[in-house]
Amino acid sequence: MSLHMVFSVAGLTSCQARCKKDDLVILLGDGVYAINTPENMSVYQVLEEDALIRGINLDEYTASISYDTLVSLCVDNKPVVSWND
């Protein structure tokens, strides 16, 4: 299973075109803004600190993670792919 780290809204579009059904997708940095896009039909994990810094209310989203969880996911999943188009 691959881990996709999405750093921008445009990066999510590229990621969606290439990721597989069972892959994990994490929105971080400016990628957290993609959580509000209408075409976002899947549930992605969002890095909690990055969302809060950008003023995104996480009460609506149950899939927020901490930096510690992000590190664990990076260790446990190969490959780790970054998207920032």
Protein Blocks (a to p, Z undefined) as FASTA:
>chain_A
ZZdddfbfklmmmmmmmmcfklccddehjllmmmmpmklmbccdddfklmmmnopafklp
mkbccfklmmmmmmmpccdddddZZ
